[in-house]
Amino acid sequence: MLRKRLAQFLVLGLLLSFLSGCVYLRLLRFKNQLHDFDKHVVVELDKGLSLKFPEPVVRDEDFVFITESEPSSIVEVSQSPRIEDWDWRFEKQMQTEDGTPFSIIFRTRFEDGLLTQIDFDEKLLEAIPEDFIVELFRSLGKAKINKLRKSATAAMSRDTLDGVPLPTLADISVVMGQPTDKDNKDKRRLWHYVFNFYNPKNKDLSGQFAIVFQSDSESLDHEIAGFELTGKAR
């Protein structure tokens, strides 16, 4: 579950990172759809977690513009109509060479060039329940956008997720390994996970997102208090 949701964050974080011209207008429309989530997004749980967009507005070329890169791989599903699955692999940034590698793959489906579906890595769901992932995705409809820094930030707390179970730091570390960095602020434990997307052709850094899990307990087995997600361009 964790991975599926992180995958969602990645997609949206990246989409909302580069705002200019027609791309900006399409991404703004997409953000507005997320804000009215129940009306514009269909959640499917039959085979993992998928989000479908019956009224697609984002184009495949927007993803290329945002990342300045092609995806990790492209699979042609159909020629008529033209349907393609684009896979994007994000790798956890590690502070030391002996850290535990961890990657997230999420899939975007385009029909005649328009984004109609996002599928999330099964590994994420091992740690985070589907309801939590969906709520995280909803929050991106209210993401704060910084045009100058080409970034978008969304945050959620335990107080805003009544009835939705949250993972513990122990759950998160089992799935994703140790964080990229650890910190403490305002009596809260902060675990930073940074994920990088590299251009498959030249290996340049083409996108990045960071998720900071917050805990107000000394125990790793206590559910987290909230998180903050930031996606940005290179």
N, C-alpha and C positions, 0 to 999 in steps of 0.2 A: 504494500500500500504506500509506504513511504516513497518508493521509487516512482510509482505512478503519479503521485501528487507532485513530486519534485519535477517530474517530467512536464506536468501541466504548468508549473511555475516557470519552467525554462522557456517553454513556448511563448507564454504570454509576456514574460519578462523581456524576452528578445523582441517580440513584436512591438512592444510599447517603447522600446529603447530608441529607435530611429524615427523621428517624426519630421517629415518634410514632404511638401507637395501632395500629389495624389496618394502617395503612400500614407502620409499623415491622415488624410481624410478617411481612407479605408480602415486604418488602425483605430481611429477615433470611433468609427461606426462599430467596429468589433468590440471595443471597450464598452460602448453603450449597450451592446447586446449582452455582454457579461453582466452589466449593471442590472439588466432586466432578465436575469438568468433563466428563470422558469419559462419565460415566453420564447426565448430564442435558442436554448440549448437542451438537447435530449441526452440524458444519462443512460448508458446501457452497461449492464453488469453480467451479461451472459458469458462472455469470454474475457474475463478480467474487467478492466474499466475503460470505457470509451466515451468520449464526448462527441456528439454529432451536431452539425450546424445546418438546419434545414434552409436557412436563408444566408448562404455564404457570401462574404464580402471581401475576405482577404485572398490575395492572389499568390501563386507560387513565386512569382518574380519579387514579391515583397520580402519573402524570406531570404532570397538571394541578395537583395538590396541591403537588408538589415545586417546580415552576417558578412557580406562581401565574399560569399563562398557558396559553393554547391554543397548539398547535404553529404553525409558520409556515404550513402548509397541510394540508388533509385531503382525501384522495381516497377515494371510496367504490368498493370493488372488487366487493362483492356485498351484496345485502340479506338473502338467506336462504341460507346463514347470513350474519350481519352481519360483513362483513370491511372494514376500513378501513386505509389507509396514512397514517400521520402523518409529515410531514417536519419536521425541525428544522434551522434554519440557524444556525451559529455563526460569528461574524466575528472575525478576529484583531484584537486591540487593538494599536494602533500608537502609538509614542512621539512621532513627528513626522508632519506632514502629508504629507511626501514619501515615506513608507514605502510598501511594496508591499501593497495590499489582498489578503486571502486569506480565503476562507470555506470551511466544511465543512458539508455537508448529510448527515445520516444519516436513515434511514427506519425507523420502527417499525411493524410490522404487528400489528393487533389483531383477533382473531376472537372474536366475542361478548364483546368488552370485555377480553380477556386477551392479553397480549403473547406472540406465538408466533414472531416473527422480527425480526432486526435486519439491515438491509443497510447497507453502508458505501460512502462516496463513492469513486468510482474514482480520484480524484486522489491519494488517500493511497497507493494501491498502486503509484504511480509511483516511490516512494522507499523503501518498506519492504516486504520480502517477507511473504507470507501467514503463514508459520510464526511470524514475529516478532509479528505482530498477534495471532495465536491465543494465543501465550504471554503477551502483555500482558494479554489478556482473562482468562486463567487467574489471573493475579496478583491480579485484583480480588476473587477469592474469599478472599484473605488481607489485604484492605485494612484499614488502621487507620481506625477511625471515631471522630470527635470530635463527640459530641452537642451540646456547648455551642456549638461553632463551626459546627455543621451541615455538616460536611465529611467527606470520605473521602480517604485517601491510599494509593496503591500504588506500590511501587518495584521495579525490576529492575536487575540488573547483568550484565555480560558473563560473570562467573563462574558464574551460574546458568542460562545459556543455551548450554550446550555444543552445538556443531554448528549453532546457529541464526545465520545471517548478520545482522549489525547494519548499519544505515545509517551513513553518514558525515555530518558537519556540512555538507559540500558537497552531498550528496544532499538533505538536509533543506532547505537554503536554496534549492535549485533549485525544489523543489515549493512551499514555503511562504513563500519570501521571507526577508528578514532578521527575526530574532526581535524580540519586544516589548522585551526587555532582555537585556543581556549582563553577565556577572559572572565573578569568579574566586574559588575557595575551595579551600583545602587542595591547592593546586597543580593544580586542575582548572578547565578552562574550562566555564562554565555558560551555556547558551542557554535563555532563558525565552520560551515562547510562551503567551500568554494569549488565550483565546477567550471571547467573550460571546454569550449568547443574549438577544435583546430581544423583549419582548411585542409581537406583530404589531399589536395594537390601539392601545396607548398608548406604545409604544417604550421602556417602562421596562426596565431591566436585570433579567432574570428568572433567570439562571443563568450560571455561569462555571466554566471549568476551565482549569488551567494545567499545562503539561508542561515539565519542565526536563530538557534533554538534557545529559549530562555527558561531557566528553572529557578524557583525560589526555595528549593529544598536542598539540603546537604546530601540527601539520598538519591542515587541514580535510578532507584526504582519508583520514584514519585513522578506522576505525570507532569509534563512540562507546563509552564504558565502561559506560553505563547511563542510566537516566532515572528521574524521579519524577513521578507524576501526582496532582494534587489536584483534586477536584471539590467545589464548594460552592454553596449557595443564596445568593440575594440578601441 
